[in-house]
């Protein structure tokens, strides 16, 4: 699967911290608490994506509103679950549409078959 541009690791910790408006040590703490998981280079350098920066900005917004890190963790977990359910619902909607199309196809085929049988019977009756 191709990597989404938002998930491509672009920023070292100092740049990521500046973009997110926090100290690099804060990013290390967030990583330790599982709030963000930067990718690592072969030299073990943390690399952050735009999606990571967006997540860090959300964490900042939540903590600025007085929510502690335990609450932030819970909110992010619930947000992740909601997004997962949305993907599942989208997949189910697609499946329902495919099944409805298949039912329509089968109903059309049955209608055509019924018409052919009726026409065949009528032709036999007339001959």
Backbone bond lengths (Angstrom), bond angles and torsions (degrees), N, CA, C in turn:
res aa  C-N    CA-C-N  psi(-1)  N-CA   C-N-CA  omega(-1)  CA-C   N-CA-C  phi
1 X - - - 1.450 - - 1.526 108.00 -
2 X 1.306 117.47 133.07 1.452 122.36 -179.91 1.530 109.65 -70.30
3 X 1.319 115.00 143.79 1.459 119.89 -179.73 1.527 109.47 -76.23
4 X 1.307 115.84 130.23 1.456 123.03 175.07 1.528 108.00 -63.87
5 X 1.339 117.71 140.15 1.471 121.09 179.99 1.522 112.02 -56.56
6 X 1.328 117.45 -34.99 1.467 120.35 179.67 1.522 111.74 -67.35
7 X 1.331 117.31 -21.78 1.458 121.48 -177.83 1.527 112.89 -98.73
8 X 1.325 116.84 -1.52 1.462 120.59 -179.06 1.526 109.36 -72.60
9 X 1.335 117.59 125.86 1.465 119.98 -179.96 1.530 110.65 -71.09
10 X 1.334 115.85 119.74 1.463 121.23 -175.14 1.518 114.23 -122.95
11 X 1.327 117.26 -30.77 1.450 121.20 -166.95 1.527 112.51 -113.56
12 X 1.329 114.62 131.42 1.461 119.56 172.15 1.525 107.83 -73.23
13 X 1.316 116.19 167.44 1.459 121.01 -171.39 1.533 112.70 -58.45
14 X 1.322 118.60 -37.88 1.472 119.92 -178.10 1.518 111.16 -66.55
15 X 1.332 116.85 -40.70 1.468 121.06 178.82 1.526 109.70 -69.94
16 X 1.327 116.09 -43.72 1.469 120.20 179.49 1.525 110.53 -60.33
17 X 1.317 116.53 -42.55 1.467 120.16 179.97 1.525 109.99 -62.83
18 X 1.323 116.91 -42.52 1.464 119.97 179.16 1.526 111.00 -64.42
19 X 1.329 116.69 -44.48 1.475 120.24 179.60 1.532 111.45 -63.22
20 X 1.327 115.63 -36.55 1.468 119.92 -178.06 1.527 111.90 -84.72
21 X 1.319 116.44 -12.49 1.462 119.56 179.26 1.511 114.14 77.18
22 X 1.328 116.57 31.35 1.465 120.93 179.07 1.533 109.28 -133.00
23 X 1.305 115.47 171.37 1.468 122.00 177.47 1.537 108.39 -82.03
24 X 1.339 118.22 147.04 1.468 119.69 177.58 1.530 113.45 -54.21
25 X 1.333 116.95 -33.91 1.467 119.30 178.51 1.531 110.94 -63.88
26 X 1.319 116.36 -32.67 1.463 120.33 176.93 1.526 109.91 -63.90
27 X 1.326 116.44 -39.72 1.473 119.55 177.71 1.524 110.79 -63.86
28 X 1.310 116.50 -39.57 1.479 119.77 177.75 1.532 110.19 -62.66
29 X 1.340 116.14 -41.77 1.466 120.62 179.14 1.539 109.85 -65.02
30 X 1.338 116.75 -43.93 1.464 120.23 178.84 1.527 110.51 -60.32
31 X 1.324 115.93 -40.02 1.469 119.24 178.01 1.527 110.06 -64.38
32 X 1.325 116.66 -42.96 1.462 121.27 179.73 1.527 111.38 -60.62
33 X 1.331 116.83 -35.62 1.465 121.56 -179.89 1.530 112.64 -85.56
34 X 1.340 116.42 -2.58 1.456 120.15 177.49 1.518 114.39 82.70
35 X 1.322 117.80 13.48 1.464 121.01 179.77 1.523 112.26 -75.49
36 X 1.304 116.64 -28.18 1.458 121.94 179.15 1.528 107.16 -146.42
37 X 1.327 115.50 144.78 1.462 120.19 -179.66 1.521 108.90 -129.49
38 X 1.333 116.23 89.50 1.460 118.21 179.64 1.532 110.15 -69.26
39 X 1.307 115.07 154.13 1.451 118.71 174.09 1.522 108.51 -77.58
40 X 1.306 116.59 164.47 1.459 121.05 -178.53 1.527 109.51 -122.98
41 X 1.334 114.41 142.95 1.462 119.44 174.21 1.521 107.99 -80.43
42 X 1.319 116.37 174.93 1.468 120.06 177.22 1.526 110.66 -62.42
43 X 1.335 117.23 -25.65 1.463 121.79 176.44 1.515 113.03 -88.05
44 X 1.346 117.42 8.37 1.466 125.08 177.35 1.535 113.61 72.49
45 X 1.333 117.21 20.83 1.465 120.76 176.14 1.516 109.00 -79.51
46 X 1.319 116.33 133.26 1.458 120.87 176.88 1.526 109.04 -69.23
47 X 1.325 115.75 134.33 1.465 121.45 176.82 1.530 108.10 -130.00
48 X 1.320 115.50 127.54 1.457 122.39 -175.28 1.526 110.54 -107.46
49 X 1.301 116.01 142.62 1.468 122.66 178.04 1.530 109.63 -96.58
50 X 1.322 115.77 173.01 1.462 119.83 175.61 1.530 109.97 -64.44
51 X 1.319 117.09 -35.48 1.468 120.00 176.39 1.530 110.55 -62.02
52 X 1.347 116.71 -38.63 1.468 120.30 176.37 1.527 110.84 -63.79
53 X 1.337 116.46 -42.83 1.468 120.70 179.88 1.524 109.59 -62.19
54 X 1.319 116.65 -44.69 1.469 120.48 178.30 1.529 110.73 -59.79
55 X 1.319 116.07 -41.99 1.469 120.47 178.87 1.529 110.33 -64.58
56 X 1.317 116.78 -42.00 1.467 120.65 178.24 1.525 111.40 -62.82
57 X 1.317 116.73 -38.54 1.463 119.77 177.75 1.523 110.93 -66.83
58 X 1.336 117.07 -37.03 1.468 120.11 175.31 1.530 110.21 -64.08
59 X 1.326 116.61 -42.97 1.469 120.36 177.70 1.527 109.66 -58.78
60 X 1.339 116.76 -44.44 1.475 120.44 178.16 1.519 111.16 -60.90
61 X 1.327 116.40 -43.89 1.464 119.56 179.45 1.527 110.99 -60.02
62 X 1.326 116.00 -44.91 1.463 120.29 -178.25 1.528 111.35 -65.90
63 X 1.326 116.71 -44.53 1.470 118.69 -179.81 1.526 110.78 -68.63
64 X 1.322 117.27 -31.39 1.477 120.68 176.71 1.529 111.07 -65.63
65 X 1.327 115.93 -26.44 1.461 120.52 178.34 1.529 111.76 -84.63
66 X 1.332 116.48 2.46 1.458 120.42 176.51 1.516 114.79 96.74
67 X 1.303 117.64 7.39 1.466 120.16 179.29 1.527 108.43 -84.26
68 X 1.337 116.09 129.16 1.464 119.16 -179.96 1.532 110.12 -76.71
69 X 1.338 116.67 170.55 1.466 120.27 -174.75 1.528 112.38 -63.61
70 X 1.323 117.58 -32.68 1.470 119.55 176.81 1.529 109.51 -62.92
71 X 1.321 116.48 -41.50 1.461 120.57 177.14 1.520 111.74 -66.08
72 X 1.325 116.25 -39.84 1.471 120.76 178.05 1.524 109.86 -62.00
73 X 1.324 116.18 -44.19 1.472 120.36 178.84 1.523 109.58 -58.79
74 X 1.313 117.15 -44.43 1.475 121.41 -179.61 1.524 110.68 -64.61
75 X 1.323 117.01 -44.08 1.470 121.13 179.55 1.521 110.44 -61.64
76 X 1.333 116.83 -45.58 1.467 120.09 -179.57 1.526 111.21 -65.06
77 X 1.340 116.42 -37.29 1.463 120.33 176.70 1.525 110.37 -62.68
78 X 1.321 116.26 -46.82 1.470 120.24 179.37 1.526 111.41 -64.41
79 X 1.326 116.39 -38.97 1.464 120.43 177.63 1.534 110.03 -62.33
80 X 1.326 116.78 -42.82 1.464 120.89 177.42 1.516 112.03 -62.04
81 X 1.319 116.33 -42.02 1.467 120.32 178.23 1.523 111.10 -64.70
82 X 1.316 116.52 -40.57 1.463 120.98 178.62 1.525 110.36 -62.69
83 X 1.327 116.78 -44.61 1.464 120.16 178.65 1.530 111.06 -62.49
84 X 1.334 116.23 -39.07 1.466 120.85 177.96 1.533 110.36 -63.73
85 X 1.323 117.05 -43.17 1.469 120.86 178.34 1.527 110.47 -64.13
86 X 1.343 116.45 -39.57 1.464 119.84 177.86 1.526 110.77 -60.53
87 X 1.346 116.33 -41.80 1.480 119.60 177.62 1.524 110.67 -64.25
88 X 1.342 116.29 -40.99 1.465 119.88 178.33 1.523 111.01 -63.21
89 X 1.321 116.58 -42.78 1.470 120.85 179.11 1.523 110.38 -62.97
90 X 1.338 116.70 -43.31 1.462 119.95 177.77 1.528 110.90 -60.08
91 X 1.327 116.48 -43.21 1.467 120.51 179.22 1.532 110.36 -63.95
92 X 1.327 117.12 -40.35 1.463 120.32 178.71 1.533 111.30 -66.66
93 X 1.343 117.00 -39.21 1.465 120.24 176.91 1.524 110.43 -61.08
94 X 1.317 116.83 -42.74 1.474 120.61 178.31 1.523 110.39 -62.62
95 X 1.332 116.07 -41.78 1.465 119.88 179.87 1.531 110.64 -64.76
96 X 1.333 117.01 -42.54 1.460 121.06 178.21 1.529 110.12 -60.83
97 X 1.348 116.79 -42.88 1.467 119.45 178.85 1.526 111.32 -62.91
98 X 1.349 116.62 -42.02 1.472 119.43 177.56 1.526 110.98 -63.01
99 X 1.330 116.83 -42.17 1.467 120.32 179.11 1.528 111.15 -66.47
100 X 1.328 117.17 -39.46 1.467 119.86 177.71 1.521 110.15 -63.97
101 X 1.329 117.22 -40.65 1.464 120.64 176.58 1.524 110.72 -61.99
102 X 1.326 116.23 -41.22 1.476 120.45 179.78 1.533 110.43 -66.29
103 X 1.330 117.08 -42.07 1.469 120.63 177.37 1.519 109.95 -60.88
104 X 1.334 116.57 -44.43 1.463 120.27 178.57 1.531 110.86 -60.78
105 X 1.324 115.32 -42.30 1.469 120.07 178.41 1.529 110.76 -61.22
106 X 1.329 116.61 -44.62 1.463 120.44 -179.82 1.528 111.41 -67.32
107 X 1.330 116.91 -39.00 1.466 119.92 177.26 1.524 110.69 -64.33
108 X 1.321 116.62 -41.07 1.467 120.66 178.15 1.523 110.10 -63.79
109 X 1.326 115.90 -43.98 1.470 120.29 178.97 1.531 110.22 -61.77
110 X 1.329 116.58 -42.09 1.466 120.04 179.24 1.526 110.68 -64.92
111 X 1.336 117.19 -39.48 1.466 120.82 177.46 1.523 110.67 -62.14
112 X 1.328 115.87 -44.18 1.466 120.04 179.22 1.519 109.61 -64.07
113 X 1.318 117.19 -44.18 1.470 120.15 178.97 1.524 111.51 -61.60
114 X 1.328 116.89 -41.05 1.465 120.42 177.69 1.525 110.75 -62.91
115 X 1.319 116.03 -41.91 1.463 120.88 178.96 1.522 110.74 -64.14
116 X 1.316 116.97 -41.76 1.467 121.03 178.39 1.523 109.59 -64.06
117 X 1.324 118.31 -43.64 1.477 120.91 178.91 1.527 110.87 -62.49
118 X 1.333 115.74 -44.65 1.464 119.58 -179.81 1.527 110.65 -63.41
119 X 1.334 116.27 -41.56 1.468 120.53 179.54 1.524 110.07 -66.02
120 X 1.311 117.17 -41.72 1.467 121.53 178.94 1.522 110.29 -62.41
121 X 1.342 117.32 -44.55 1.453 120.58 178.43 1.529 111.58 -62.70
122 X 1.334 115.47 -41.04 1.473 120.62 179.18 1.515 110.54 -64.50
123 X 1.335 116.72 -42.03 1.478 120.62 178.81 1.526 110.51 -65.03
124 X 1.315 117.75 -39.23 1.477 120.84 178.32 1.534 109.63 -66.15
125 X 1.317 115.26 -38.52 1.449 119.16 179.91 1.526 110.62 -65.65
126 X 1.323 116.59 -37.85 1.457 121.00 -177.56 1.539 112.27 -77.55
127 X 1.324 117.53 -20.46 1.453 117.31 -176.68 1.497 114.77 -90.42
